């Protein structure tokens, strides 16, 4: 993210708008959706930093199904981030995206600046 996302709510798609590497053009920086271009086993990860006093649950989706959930909380004195990793079997055309949860209370902002970046990465680790 090049800028913080303010006042996020439930079912809020996290759109990582800065692309460094996008081999195959699988990631869309306007929608936040990664589309597999080949069948395979993929590693999917993201890093999110809640702003001070913020807390929220985040889900990783494969198509319309939740494959992983995390909760991150910055109500304490220490700055913290979270970086889950999911290994997912994808077929060409399957999509992956990150969205705030409907199962947890969502409060606050996602932090990102030039020194501390919230980010997304996905890569193929094996053929199937």
MOPAC internal coordinates of N, CA, C and O (Angstrom, degrees):
PM7 1SCF
backbone

  N    0.0000 0     0.00 0     0.00 0    0    0    0
  C    1.4571 1     0.00 0     0.00 0    1    0    0
  C    1.5230 1   108.79 1     0.00 0    2    1    0
  O    1.2310 1   120.45 1   -46.15 1    3    2    1
  N    1.3068 1   116.74 1   133.85 1    3    2    1
  C    1.4608 1   119.08 1   177.86 1    5    3    2
  C    1.5241 1   111.64 1   -86.05 1    6    5    3
  O    1.2310 1   120.26 1   158.78 1    7    6    5
  N    1.3212 1   117.12 1   -21.22 1    7    6    5
  C    1.4671 1   121.53 1   177.68 1    9    7    6
  C    1.5281 1   108.67 1  -139.58 1   10    9    7
  O    1.2310 1   119.94 1   -21.67 1   11   10    9
  N    1.3324 1   117.72 1   158.33 1   11   10    9
  C    1.4704 1   119.67 1   177.65 1   13   11   10
  C    1.5323 1   111.39 1   -63.72 1   14   13   11
  O    1.2310 1   120.89 1   -26.93 1   15   14   13
  N    1.3202 1   115.90 1   153.07 1   15   14   13
  C    1.4665 1   121.43 1   171.86 1   17   15   14
  C    1.5160 1   106.54 1  -101.62 1   18   17   15
  O    1.2310 1   120.39 1   -61.93 1   19   18   17
  N    1.3167 1   116.86 1   118.07 1   19   18   17
  C    1.4607 1   123.07 1  -172.99 1   21   19   18
  C    1.5207 1   112.04 1   -93.55 1   22   21   19
  O    1.2310 1   121.53 1   -35.32 1   23   22   21
  N    1.3383 1   114.67 1   144.68 1   23   22   21
  C    1.4691 1   122.59 1   172.44 1   25   23   22
  C    1.5265 1   113.20 1    49.11 1   26   25   23
  O    1.2310 1   121.00 1  -128.89 1   27   26   25
  N    1.3231 1   115.69 1    51.11 1   27   26   25
  C    1.4593 1   119.01 1   178.82 1   29   27   26
  C    1.5229 1   109.31 1   -68.49 1   30   29   27
  O    1.2310 1   120.54 1   -24.69 1   31   30   29
  N    1.2902 1   116.57 1   155.31 1   31   30   29
  C    1.4570 1   121.86 1   177.46 1   33   31   30
  C    1.5157 1   109.78 1  -129.43 1   34   33   31
  O    1.2310 1   120.74 1     6.22 1   35   34   33
  N    1.3178 1   116.18 1  -173.78 1   35   34   33
  C    1.4564 1   120.23 1   177.07 1   37   35   34
  C    1.5286 1   110.10 1   -65.32 1   38   37   35
  O    1.2310 1   120.79 1   -29.86 1   39   38   37
  N    1.3219 1   116.09 1   150.14 1   39   38   37
  C    1.4727 1   123.59 1   179.61 1   41   39   38
  C    1.5283 1   112.57 1    61.38 1   42   41   39
  O    1.2310 1   120.06 1  -149.77 1   43   42   41
  N    1.3239 1   117.50 1    30.23 1   43   42   41
  C    1.4650 1   121.95 1   179.93 1   45   43   42
  C    1.5256 1   109.19 1   -93.24 1   46   45   43
  O    1.2310 1   120.29 1   -63.30 1   47   46   45
  N    1.3188 1   117.04 1   116.70 1   47   46   45
  C    1.4654 1   120.42 1   177.42 1   49   47   46
  C    1.5213 1   109.63 1   -71.75 1   50   49   47
  O    1.2310 1   121.17 1   -48.61 1   51   50   49
  N    1.3287 1   115.36 1   131.39 1   51   50   49
  C    1.4589 1   120.87 1   176.91 1   53   51   50
  C    1.5230 1   106.90 1   -89.17 1   54   53   51
  O    1.2310 1   120.86 1   -62.21 1   55   54   53
  N    1.3259 1   115.96 1   117.79 1   55   54   53
  C    1.4595 1   121.66 1  -177.90 1   57   55   54
  C    1.5254 1   107.76 1  -107.68 1   58   57   55
  O    1.2310 1   121.12 1   -69.30 1   59   58   57
  N    1.3145 1   115.46 1   110.70 1   59   58   57
  C    1.4617 1   121.67 1   179.25 1   61   59   58
  C    1.5270 1   106.77 1   -85.81 1   62   61   59
  O    1.2310 1   120.69 1   -74.52 1   63   62   61
  N    1.3301 1   116.29 1   105.48 1   63   62   61
  C    1.4572 1   121.83 1  -166.19 1   65   63   62
  C    1.5233 1   115.33 1   -89.92 1   66   65   63
  O    1.2310 1   119.52 1   175.82 1   67   66   65
  N    1.3116 1   118.53 1    -4.18 1   67   66   65
  C    1.4709 1   120.76 1  -179.99 1   69   67   66
  C    1.5251 1   108.40 1  -110.68 1   70   69   67
  O    1.2310 1   120.97 1   -58.56 1   71   70   69
  N    1.3257 1   115.74 1   121.44 1   71   70   69
  C    1.4630 1   120.88 1   179.94 1   73   71   70
  C    1.5204 1   108.99 1  -106.72 1   74   73   71
  O    1.2310 1   121.03 1   -50.07 1   75   74   73
  N    1.3309 1   115.63 1   129.93 1   75   74   73
  C    1.4589 1   120.81 1   174.97 1   77   75   74
  C    1.5278 1   109.33 1  -101.24 1   78   77   75
  O    1.2310 1   120.08 1   129.39 1   79   78   77
  N    1.3195 1   117.45 1   -50.61 1   79   78   77
  C    1.4655 1   122.83 1   177.68 1   81   79   78
  C    1.5205 1   107.72 1  -133.12 1   82   81   79
  O    1.2310 1   120.64 1   -45.91 1   83   82   81
  N    1.3360 1   116.38 1   134.09 1   83   82   81
  C    1.4641 1   120.68 1  -178.47 1   85   83   82
  C    1.5303 1   109.22 1  -146.56 1   86   85   83
  O    1.2310 1   120.84 1  -117.59 1   87   86   85
  N    1.3313 1   116.00 1    62.41 1   87   86   85
  C    1.4585 1   121.52 1  -179.61 1   89   87   86
  C    1.5275 1   108.78 1   -62.45 1   90   89   87
  O    1.2310 1   120.33 1   -53.61 1   91   90   89
  N    1.3151 1   116.97 1   126.39 1   91   90   89
  C    1.4603 1   121.38 1  -178.68 1   93   91   90
  C    1.5155 1   113.51 1    84.33 1   94   93   91
  O    1.2310 1   120.28 1   176.86 1   95   94   93
  N    1.3323 1   117.07 1    -3.14 1   95   94   93
  C    1.4664 1   122.39 1   179.58 1   97   95   94
  C    1.5204 1   112.86 1    54.31 1   98   97   95
  O    1.2310 1   120.25 1  -140.45 1   99   98   97
  N    1.3289 1   117.13 1    39.55 1   99   98   97
  C    1.4538 1   121.48 1  -179.39 1  101   99   98
  C    1.5142 1   114.35 1   -76.14 1  102  101   99
  O    1.2310 1   120.04 1   156.37 1  103  102  101
  N    1.3513 1   117.54 1   -23.63 1  103  102  101
  C    1.4700 1   119.74 1  -177.76 1  105  103  102
  C    1.5244 1   110.15 1  -100.16 1  106  105  103
  O    1.2310 1   120.74 1   -47.95 1  107  106  105
  N    1.3396 1   116.19 1   132.05 1  107  106  105
  C    1.4610 1   122.28 1   177.79 1  109  107  106
  C    1.5210 1   108.46 1  -104.30 1  110  109  107
  O    1.2310 1   120.27 1   -68.36 1  111  110  109
  N    1.3303 1   117.10 1   111.64 1  111  110  109
  C    1.4646 1   121.16 1  -176.60 1  113  111  110
  C    1.5282 1   113.10 1   -73.52 1  114  113  111
  O    1.2310 1   119.84 1   173.15 1  115  114  113
  N    1.3128 1   117.91 1    -6.85 1  115  114  113
  C    1.4628 1   121.06 1   177.99 1  117  115  114
  C    1.5297 1   111.90 1   -93.08 1  118  117  115
  O    1.2310 1   120.25 1   149.96 1  119  118  117
  N    1.3295 1   117.13 1   -30.04 1  119  118  117
  C    1.4678 1   120.90 1  -178.74 1  121  119  118
  C    1.5226 1   113.02 1  -107.93 1  122  121  119
  O    1.2310 1   120.27 1   159.24 1  123  122  121
  N    1.3478 1   117.08 1   -20.76 1  123  122  121
  C    1.4600 1   121.10 1  -176.04 1  125  123  122
  C    1.5199 1   113.08 1    79.61 1  126  125  123
  O    1.2310 1   120.23 1  -164.66 1  127  126  125
  N    1.3214 1   117.17 1    15.34 1  127  126  125
  C    1.4635 1   121.34 1  -177.64 1  129  127  126
  C    1.5244 1   110.36 1  -102.42 1  130  129  127
  O    1.2310 1   121.41 1   -50.41 1  131  130  129
  N    1.3430 1   114.91 1   129.59 1  131  130  129
  C    1.4608 1   122.34 1   172.35 1  133  131  130
  C    1.5189 1   107.17 1   -98.10 1  134  133  131
  O    1.2310 1   120.28 1   -53.71 1  135  134  133
  N    1.3344 1   117.06 1   126.29 1  135  134  133
  C    1.4618 1   122.34 1   178.53 1  137  135  134
  C    1.5220 1   108.77 1  -114.01 1  138  137  135
  O    1.2310 1   120.78 1   -57.39 1  139  138  137
  N    1.3225 1   116.11 1   122.61 1  139  138  137
  C    1.4657 1   120.16 1   178.60 1  141  139  138
  C    1.5221 1   109.31 1   -64.85 1  142  141  139
  O    1.2310 1   120.60 1   -47.84 1  143  142  141
  N    1.3197 1   116.45 1   132.16 1  143  142  141
  C    1.4608 1   120.82 1   178.59 1  145  143  142
  C    1.5248 1   111.74 1   -95.07 1  146  145  143
  O    1.2310 1   120.68 1   167.41 1  147  146  145
  N    1.3441 1   116.30 1   -12.59 1  147  146  145
  C    1.4649 1   121.96 1   179.94 1  149  147  146
  C    1.5205 1   109.22 1  -142.72 1  150  149  147
  O    1.2310 1   120.38 1   -26.64 1  151  150  149
  N    1.3225 1   116.88 1   153.36 1  151  150  149
  C    1.4618 1   120.84 1   170.96 1  153  151  150
  C    1.5179 1   108.38 1   -64.62 1  154  153  151
  O    1.2310 1   120.27 1   -38.13 1  155  154  153
  N    1.3352 1   117.08 1   141.87 1  155  154  153
  C    1.4541 1   119.27 1   176.75 1  157  155  154
  C    1.5086 1   112.81 1   169.29 1  158  157  155
  O    1.2310 1   121.98 1     0.77 1  159  158  157
  N    1.3065 1   113.81 1  -179.23 1  159  158  157
  C    1.4597 1   121.96 1   172.71 1  161  159  158
  C    1.5199 1   106.10 1  -101.73 1  162  161  159
  O    1.2310 1   120.78 1   -52.62 1  163  162  161
  N    1.3270 1   116.11 1   127.38 1  163  162  161
  C    1.4575 1   122.31 1  -173.79 1  165  163  162
  C    1.5230 1   110.75 1  -119.97 1  166  165  163
  O    1.2310 1   121.23 1   -34.70 1  167  166  165
  N    1.3076 1   115.25 1   145.30 1  167  166  165
  C    1.4621 1   121.70 1   168.10 1  169  167  166
  C    1.5248 1   106.61 1   -96.92 1  170  169  167
  O    1.2310 1   120.69 1   -50.14 1  171  170  169
  N    1.3120 1   116.28 1   129.86 1  171  170  169
  C    1.4608 1   122.77 1   179.27 1  173  171  170
  C    1.5228 1   107.08 1  -124.32 1  174  173  171
  O    1.2310 1   120.63 1   -50.84 1  175  174  173
  N    1.3195 1   116.41 1   129.16 1  175  174  173
  C    1.4564 1   120.43 1   178.22 1  177  175  174
  C    1.5221 1   109.87 1  -145.24 1  178  177  175
  O    1.2310 1   121.26 1   -22.51 1  179  178  177
  N    1.2960 1   115.20 1   157.49 1  179  178  177
  C    1.4600 1   120.61 1   172.52 1  181  179  178
  C    1.5180 1   107.38 1  -149.11 1  182  181  179
  O    1.2310 1   121.29 1   -20.84 1  183  182  181
  N    1.3073 1   115.13 1   159.16 1  183  182  181
  C    1.4586 1   121.73 1   173.38 1  185  183  182
  C    1.5138 1   107.55 1  -123.35 1  186  185  183
  O    1.2310 1   120.55 1   -52.89 1  187  186  185
  N    1.3227 1   116.56 1   127.11 1  187  186  185
  C    1.4606 1   121.64 1   175.97 1  189  187  186
  C    1.5157 1   109.02 1  -125.61 1  190  189  187
  O    1.2310 1   121.55 1   -41.59 1  191  190  189
  N    1.3137 1   114.64 1   138.41 1  191  190  189
  C    1.4576 1   121.78 1   175.02 1  193  191  190
  C    1.5208 1   108.38 1  -114.92 1  194  193  191
  O    1.2310 1   119.58 1   -65.51 1  195  194  193
  N    1.3232 1   118.40 1   114.49 1  195  194  193
  C    1.4609 1   118.78 1   173.35 1  197  195  194
  C    1.5255 1   109.26 1   -72.09 1  198  197  195
  O    1.2310 1   120.41 1   -40.59 1  199  198  197
  N    1.3205 1   116.81 1   139.41 1  199  198  197
  C    1.4631 1   120.41 1   174.64 1  201  199  198
  C    1.5331 1   108.52 1   -67.94 1  202  201  199
  O    1.2310 1   120.29 1   -16.78 1  203  202  201
  N    1.3248 1   117.05 1   163.22 1  203  202  201
  C    1.4656 1   121.09 1  -179.69 1  205  203  202
  C    1.5285 1   110.48 1   -51.91 1  206  205  203
  O    1.2310 1   120.70 1   -44.02 1  207  206  205
  N    1.3129 1   116.27 1   135.98 1  207  206  205
  C    1.4720 1   125.51 1  -179.51 1  209  207  206
  C    1.5241 1   113.25 1    71.04 1  210  209  207
  O    1.2310 1   119.99 1  -169.39 1  211  210  209
  N    1.3252 1   117.63 1    10.61 1  211  210  209
  C    1.4666 1   121.43 1  -179.90 1  213  211  210
  C    1.5211 1   110.78 1  -101.55 1  214  213  211
  O    1.2310 1   120.95 1   -28.87 1  215  214  213
  N    1.3127 1   115.80 1   151.13 1  215  214  213
  C    1.4621 1   121.84 1   175.68 1  217  215  214
  C    1.5217 1   108.50 1  -156.83 1  218  217  215
  O    1.2310 1   120.85 1   -35.42 1  219  218  217
  N    1.3222 1   115.98 1   144.58 1  219  218  217
  C    1.4570 1   119.39 1  -178.46 1  221  219  218
  C    1.5217 1   110.68 1  -168.06 1  222  221  219
  O    1.2310 1   121.55 1   -25.75 1  223  222  221
  N    1.3213 1   114.65 1   154.25 1  223  222  221
  C    1.4509 1   121.90 1   170.80 1  225  223  222
  C    1.5150 1   108.76 1   -93.78 1  226  225  223
  O    1.2310 1   121.07 1   -31.66 1  227  226  225
  N    1.3243 1   115.56 1   148.34 1  227  226  225
  C    1.4603 1   120.98 1  -179.66 1  229  227  226
  C    1.5235 1   108.49 1  -134.49 1  230  229  227
  O    1.2310 1   120.82 1   -41.44 1  231  230  229
  N    1.3184 1   116.04 1   138.56 1  231  230  229
  C    1.4589 1   122.76 1   179.69 1  233  231  230
  C    1.5233 1   110.08 1  -115.02 1  234  233  231
  O    1.2310 1   120.65 1   -37.12 1  235  234  233
  N    1.3269 1   116.36 1   142.88 1  235  234  233
  C    1.4587 1   122.08 1   167.42 1  237  235  234
  C    1.5250 1   106.42 1  -100.25 1  238  237  235
  O    1.2310 1   121.07 1   -52.89 1  239  238  237
  N    1.3165 1   115.56 1   127.11 1  239  238  237
  C    1.4571 1   121.75 1   179.94 1  241  239  238
  C    1.5174 1   110.88 1  -107.73 1  242  241  239
  O    1.2310 1   121.04 1   -39.57 1  243  242  241
  N    1.3355 1   115.62 1   140.43 1  243  242  241
  C    1.4653 1   122.96 1   164.20 1  245  243  242
  C    1.5171 1   104.42 1  -109.72 1  246  245  243
  O    1.2310 1   120.78 1   -65.34 1  247  246  245
  N    1.3086 1   116.11 1   114.66 1  247  246  245
  C    1.4621 1   121.60 1  -171.84 1  249  247  246
  C    1.5297 1   107.47 1    55.22 1  250  249  247
  O    1.2310 1   118.28 1    62.86 1  251  250  249
  N    1.3096 1   120.88 1  -117.14 1  251  250  249
  C    1.4708 1   120.72 1  -179.24 1  253  251  250
  C    1.5243 1   112.31 1  -108.05 1  254  253  251
  O    1.2310 1   120.13 1  -166.09 1  255  254  253
  N    1.3356 1   117.35 1    13.91 1  255  254  253
  C    1.4625 1   121.73 1  -175.54 1  257  255  254
  C    1.5331 1   111.50 1  -111.82 1  258  257  255
  O    1.2310 1   120.75 1   -48.09 1  259  258  257
  N    1.3261 1   116.18 1   131.91 1  259  258  257
  C    1.4637 1   120.66 1   176.86 1  261  259  258
  C    1.5268 1   108.99 1   -71.04 1  262  261  259
  O    1.2310 1   120.68 1   -52.30 1  263  262  261
  N    1.3410 1   116.31 1   127.70 1  263  262  261
  C    1.4678 1   120.29 1   177.50 1  265  263  262
  C    1.5236 1   112.06 1  -111.25 1  266  265  263
  O    1.2310 1   120.18 1   164.41 1  267  266  265
  N    1.3267 1   117.27 1   -15.59 1  267  266  265
  C    1.4622 1   120.50 1   179.80 1  269  267  266
  C    1.5228 1   108.93 1  -159.38 1  270  269  267
  O    1.2310 1   120.81 1   -33.01 1  271  270  269
  N    1.3374 1   116.06 1   146.99 1  271  270  269
  C    1.4628 1   121.82 1   177.96 1  273  271  270
  C    1.5242 1   109.20 1  -135.78 1  274  273  271
  O    1.2310 1   120.92 1   -35.39 1  275  274  273
  N    1.3283 1   115.84 1   144.61 1  275  274  273
  C    1.4677 1   121.08 1   174.38 1  277  275  274
  C    1.5241 1   108.26 1  -139.77 1  278  277  275
  O    1.2310 1   121.31 1   -15.95 1  279  278  277
  N    1.3172 1   115.10 1   164.05 1  279  278  277
  C    1.4631 1   121.65 1   173.64 1  281  279  278
  C    1.5175 1   106.94 1  -129.56 1  282  281  279
  O    1.2310 1   120.31 1   -46.13 1  283  282  281
  N    1.3221 1   117.01 1   133.87 1  283  282  281
  C    1.4604 1   121.17 1   179.01 1  285  283  282
  C    1.5205 1   109.27 1  -128.21 1  286  285  283
  O    1.2310 1   120.53 1   -35.71 1  287  286  285
  N    1.3244 1   116.59 1   144.29 1  287  286  285
  C    1.4650 1   121.70 1  -168.04 1  289  287  286
  C    1.5250 1   110.24 1  -145.57 1  290  289  287
  O    1.2310 1   120.59 1   -54.19 1  291  290  289
  N    1.3214 1   116.49 1   125.81 1  291  290  289
  C    1.4626 1   121.06 1   176.84 1  293  291  290
  C    1.5319 1   109.87 1  -125.15 1  294  293  291
  O    1.2310 1   120.72 1  -129.38 1  295  294  293
  N    1.3147 1   116.24 1    50.62 1  295  294  293
  C    1.4626 1   120.40 1   175.63 1  297  295  294
  C    1.5149 1   111.16 1   -92.49 1  298  297  295
  O    1.2310 1   119.76 1   169.58 1  299  298  297
  N    1.3156 1   118.06 1   -10.42 1  299  298  297
  C    1.4593 1   122.05 1   179.05 1  301  299  298
  C    1.5172 1   111.52 1   -90.10 1  302  301  299
  O    1.2310 1   120.50 1     4.98 1  303  302  301
  N    1.3426 1   116.65 1  -175.02 1  303  302  301
  C    1.4612 1   121.08 1  -175.69 1  305  303  302
  C    1.5288 1   114.17 1   -76.78 1  306  305  303
  O    1.2310 1   119.61 1   160.45 1  307  306  305
  N    1.3220 1   118.36 1   -19.55 1  307  306  305
  C    1.4635 1   121.00 1  -174.62 1  309  307  306
  C    1.5189 1   111.43 1   -94.58 1  310  309  307
  O    1.2310 1   121.01 1   -38.03 1  311  310  309
  N    1.3370 1   115.67 1   141.97 1  311  310  309
  C    1.4555 1   120.98 1   174.44 1  313  311  310
  C    1.5184 1   107.83 1   -74.99 1  314  313  311
  O    1.2310 1   120.06 1   -46.69 1  315  314  313
  N    1.3056 1   117.49 1   133.31 1  315  314  313
  C    1.4618 1   119.40 1  -175.66 1  317  315  314
  C    1.5218 1   110.41 1  -140.86 1  318  317  315
  O    1.2310 1   121.51 1   -24.73 1  319  318  317
  N    1.2970 1   114.72 1   155.27 1  319  318  317
  C    1.4518 1   121.87 1   173.93 1  321  319  318
  C    1.5078 1   108.36 1  -135.48 1  322  321  319
  O    1.2310 1   120.73 1    -8.36 1  323  322  321
  N    1.3035 1   116.21 1   171.64 1  323  322  321
  C    1.4567 1   120.51 1   177.34 1  325  323  322
  C    1.5157 1   109.12 1  -134.33 1  326  325  323
  O    1.2310 1   120.88 1   -38.84 1  327  326  325
  N    1.3306 1   115.92 1   141.16 1  327  326  325
  C    1.4604 1   121.36 1  -178.47 1  329  327  326
  C    1.5281 1   109.99 1  -138.17 1  330  329  327
  O    1.2310 1   119.90 1   -96.30 1  331  330  329
  N    1.3230 1   117.80 1    83.70 1  331  330  329
  C    1.4652 1   119.34 1   175.36 1  333  331  330
  C    1.5287 1   110.32 1   -78.16 1  334  333  331
  O    1.2310 1   120.86 1   -24.48 1  335  334  333
  N    1.3092 1   115.97 1   155.52 1  335  334  333
  C    1.4650 1   122.32 1   174.99 1  337  335  334
  C    1.5228 1   107.56 1  -128.71 1  338  337  335
  O    1.2310 1   120.54 1   -49.21 1  339  338  337
  N    1.3162 1   116.58 1   130.79 1  339  338  337
  C    1.4643 1   121.81 1   176.71 1  341  339  338
  C    1.5218 1   108.94 1  -121.96 1  342  341  339
  O    1.2310 1   120.65 1   -41.58 1  343  342  341
  N    1.3161 1   116.37 1   138.42 1  343  342  341
  C    1.4618 1   122.18 1   173.65 1  345  343  342
  C    1.5228 1   106.55 1  -106.48 1  346  345  343
  O    1.2310 1   120.99 1   -61.23 1  347  346  345
  N    1.3426 1   115.71 1   118.77 1  347  346  345
  C    1.4611 1   121.66 1  -169.32 1  349  347  346
  C    1.5253 1   109.91 1  -130.48 1  350  349  347
  O    1.2310 1   120.23 1   -44.06 1  351  350  349
  N    1.3273 1   117.16 1   135.94 1  351  350  349
  C    1.4627 1   121.48 1   171.58 1  353  351  350
  C    1.5235 1   108.03 1   -82.57 1  354  353  351
  O    1.2310 1   120.80 1   -55.69 1  355  354  353
  N    1.3253 1   116.08 1   124.31 1  355  354  353
  C    1.4607 1   121.60 1  -179.61 1  357  355  354
  C    1.5204 1   109.96 1  -125.51 1  358  357  355
  O    1.2310 1   121.27 1   -36.91 1  359  358  357
  N    1.3130 1   115.17 1   143.09 1  359  358  357
  C    1.4584 1   121.70 1   169.58 1  361  359  358
  C    1.5163 1   107.79 1   -99.23 1  362  361  359
  O    1.2310 1   120.23 1   -24.60 1  363  362  361
  N    1.3147 1   117.17 1   155.40 1  363  362  361
  C    1.4579 1   120.73 1   177.26 1  365  363  362
  C    1.5271 1   108.65 1   -52.79 1  366  365  363
  O    1.2310 1   120.71 1   -50.28 1  367  366  365
  N    1.3205 1   116.25 1   129.72 1  367  366  365
  C    1.4630 1   121.55 1  -178.89 1  369  367  366
  C    1.5107 1   114.46 1    97.21 1  370  369  367
  O    1.2310 1   119.71 1   162.68 1  371  370  369
  N    1.3386 1   118.16 1   -17.32 1  371  370  369
  C    1.4671 1   120.26 1   174.80 1  373  371  370
  C    1.5218 1   109.36 1   -65.13 1  374  373  371
  O    1.2310 1   120.86 1   -31.52 1  375  374  373
  N    1.3271 1   115.97 1   148.48 1  375  374  373
  C    1.4578 1   120.61 1  -178.62 1  377  375  374
  C    1.5205 1   110.88 1  -116.41 1  378  377  375
  O    1.2310 1   121.56 1   -27.99 1  379  378  377
  N    1.3190 1   114.62 1   152.01 1  379  378  377
  C    1.4611 1   122.80 1   175.85 1  381  379  378
  C    1.5215 1   107.05 1  -133.31 1  382  381  379
  O    1.2310 1   120.77 1   -43.72 1  383  382  381
  N    1.3335 1   116.13 1   136.28 1  383  382  381
  C    1.4609 1   119.82 1   175.98 1  385  383  382
  C    1.5161 1   109.72 1  -151.63 1  386  385  383
  O    1.2310 1   121.26 1   -15.30 1  387  386  385
  N    1.3166 1   115.19 1   164.70 1  387  386  385
  C    1.4658 1   123.53 1  -177.20 1  389  387  386
  C    1.5194 1   107.72 1  -114.78 1  390  389  387
  O    1.2310 1   120.73 1   -48.86 1  391  390  389
  N    1.3291 1   116.22 1   131.14 1  391  390  389
  C    1.4672 1   120.52 1  -177.67 1  393  391  390
  C    1.5192 1   109.45 1  -144.81 1  394  393  391
  O    1.2310 1   120.72 1   -34.20 1  395  394  393
  N    1.3310 1   116.23 1   145.80 1  395  394  393
  C    1.4573 1   119.00 1   175.13 1  397  395  394
  C    1.5191 1   109.21 1   -63.89 1  398  397  395
  O    1.2310 1   121.57 1   -29.02 1  399  398  397
  N    1.3064 1   114.60 1   150.98 1  399  398  397
  C    1.4570 1   122.44 1  -170.28 1  401  399  398
  C    1.5210 1   113.05 1   -78.35 1  402  401  399
  O    1.2310 1   121.66 1   -25.19 1  403  402  401
  N    1.3203 1   114.42 1   154.81 1  403  402  401
  C    1.4607 1   120.15 1   169.32 1  405  403  402
  C    1.5215 1   110.14 1   -98.31 1  406  405  403
  O    1.2310 1   120.14 1   174.71 1  407  406  405
  N    1.3462 1   117.34 1    -5.29 1  407  406  405
  C    1.4646 1   121.70 1  -177.81 1  409  407  406
  C    1.5243 1   113.81 1   -94.81 1  410  409  407
  O    1.2310 1   119.85 1   170.09 1  411  410  409
  N    1.3110 1   117.89 1    -9.91 1  411  410  409
  C    1.4605 1   122.29 1  -179.26 1  413  411  410
  C    1.5217 1   109.45 1  -126.46 1  414  413  411
  O    1.2310 1   121.17 1   -23.72 1  415  414  413
  N    1.3130 1   115.36 1   156.28 1  415  414  413
  C    1.4590 1   120.05 1   171.31 1  417  415  414
  C    1.5238 1   107.51 1   -67.56 1  418  417  415
  O    1.2310 1   120.65 1   -42.16 1  419  418  417
  N    1.3080 1   116.36 1   137.84 1  419  418  417
  C    1.4600 1   121.98 1   178.90 1  421  419  418
  C    1.5180 1   107.27 1  -115.55 1  422  421  419
  O    1.2310 1   120.75 1   -55.36 1  423  422  421
  N    1.3432 1   116.17 1   124.64 1  423  422  421
  C    1.4590 1   119.70 1  -178.04 1  425  423  422
  C    1.5229 1   110.14 1  -142.73 1  426  425  423
  O    1.2310 1   120.60 1   -53.88 1  427  426  425
  N    1.3158 1   116.46 1   126.12 1  427  426  425
  C    1.4531 1   120.34 1   169.97 1  429  427  426
  C    1.5104 1   115.28 1   105.65 1  430  429  427
  O    1.2310 1   121.95 1    31.04 1  431  430  429
  N    1.3480 1   113.86 1  -148.96 1  431  430  429
  C    1.4554 1   122.51 1  -170.02 1  433  431  430
  C    1.5279 1   111.07 1  -126.15 1  434  433  431
  O    1.2310 1   121.17 1   -25.17 1  435  434  433
  N    1.3335 1   115.36 1   154.83 1  435  434  433
  C    1.4611 1   121.83 1   168.19 1  437  435  434
  C    1.5197 1   106.44 1   -93.49 1  438  437  435
  O    1.2310 1   120.47 1   -53.87 1  439  438  437
  N    1.3314 1   116.72 1   126.13 1  439  438  437
  C    1.4597 1   121.73 1  -177.28 1  441  439  438
  C    1.5215 1   110.71 1   -91.10 1  442  441  439
  O    1.2310 1   120.73 1   -37.54 1  443  442  441
  N    1.3243 1   116.21 1   142.46 1  443  442  441
  C    1.4574 1   122.23 1   171.72 1  445  443  442
  C    1.5188 1   108.06 1  -165.45 1  446  445  443
  O    1.2310 1   120.72 1   -44.30 1  447  446  445
  N    1.3329 1   116.23 1   135.70 1  447  446  445
  C    1.4588 1   120.89 1   173.53 1  449  447  446
  C    1.5246 1   108.61 1  -148.71 1  450  449  447
  O    1.2310 1   120.14 1    11.53 1  451  450  449
  N    1.3241 1   117.34 1  -168.47 1  451  450  449
  C    1.4649 1   119.46 1  -175.61 1  453  451  450
  C    1.5243 1   113.27 1   -69.66 1  454  453  451
  O    1.2310 1   119.34 1   163.73 1  455  454  453
  N    1.3213 1   118.87 1   -16.27 1  455  454  453
  C    1.4642 1   122.47 1  -178.81 1  457  455  454
  C    1.5294 1   112.98 1  -104.20 1  458  457  455
  O    1.2310 1   120.46 1   148.76 1  459  458  457
  N    1.3069 1   116.72 1   -31.24 1  459  458  457
  C    1.4670 1   121.99 1  -179.10 1  461  459  458
  C    1.5238 1   107.05 1  -127.27 1  462  461  459
  O    1.2310 1   120.68 1   -74.51 1  463  462  461
  N    1.3184 1   116.30 1   105.49 1  463  462  461
  C    1.4605 1   121.10 1  -174.86 1  465  463  462
  C    1.5206 1   112.26 1  -103.81 1  466  465  463
  O    1.2310 1   121.20 1   -50.09 1  467  466  465
  N    1.3223 1   115.30 1   129.91 1  467  466  465
  C    1.4554 1   119.86 1   163.37 1  469  467  466
  C    1.5240 1   105.51 1   -79.76 1  470  469  467
  O    1.2310 1   120.06 1   -45.16 1  471  470  469
  N    1.3371 1   117.50 1   134.84 1  471  470  469
  C    1.4631 1   119.71 1  -170.52 1  473  471  470
  C    1.5277 1   111.97 1  -148.58 1  474  473  471
  O    1.2310 1   121.19 1   -13.71 1  475  474  473
  N    1.3254 1   115.33 1   166.29 1  475  474  473
  C    1.4650 1   124.27 1  -179.71 1  477  475  474
  C    1.5201 1   108.67 1  -132.63 1  478  477  475
  O    1.2310 1   120.39 1   -35.23 1  479  478  477
  N    1.3348 1   116.86 1   144.77 1  479  478  477
  C    1.4664 1   121.02 1   173.87 1  481  479  478
  C    1.5234 1   109.26 1  -148.15 1  482  481  479
  O    1.2310 1   121.12 1   -35.56 1  483  482  481
  N    1.3019 1   115.46 1   144.44 1  483  482  481
  C    1.4524 1   121.82 1   174.46 1  485  483  482
  C    1.5141 1   109.02 1  -147.53 1  486  485  483
  O    1.2310 1   120.63 1   -42.08 1  487  486  485
  N    1.3337 1   116.40 1   137.92 1  487  486  485
  C    1.4578 1   119.13 1   179.23 1  489  487  486
  C    1.5209 1   110.05 1  -152.09 1  490  489  487
  O    1.2310 1   121.60 1   -28.70 1  491  490  489
  N    1.3181 1   114.54 1   151.30 1  491  490  489
  C    1.4612 1   121.45 1   179.27 1  493  491  490
  C    1.5233 1   108.59 1   -79.59 1  494  493  491
  O    1.2310 1   121.06 1   -50.32 1  495  494  493
  N    1.3492 1   115.58 1   129.68 1  495  494  493
  C    1.4604 1   118.85 1  -179.63 1  497  495  494
  C    1.5312 1   112.52 1  -110.03 1  498  497  495
  O    1.2310 1   119.94 1   164.29 1  499  498  497
  N    1.3425 1   117.73 1   -15.71 1  499  498  497
  C    1.4660 1   119.89 1   179.33 1  501  499  498
  C    1.5239 1   110.32 1  -162.46 1  502  501  499
  O    1.2310 1   121.14 1   -28.99 1  503  502  501
  N    1.3214 1   115.43 1   151.01 1  503  502  501
  C    1.4613 1   121.67 1   172.08 1  505  503  502
  C    1.5263 1   109.36 1   -79.47 1  506  505  503
  O    1.2310 1   121.34 1   -23.88 1  507  506  505
  N    1.3346 1   115.04 1   156.12 1  507  506  505
  C    1.4699 1   119.21 1   172.49 1  509  507  506
  C    1.5162 1   108.62 1  -127.62 1  510  509  507
  O    1.2310 1   120.10 1   180.00 1  511  510  509

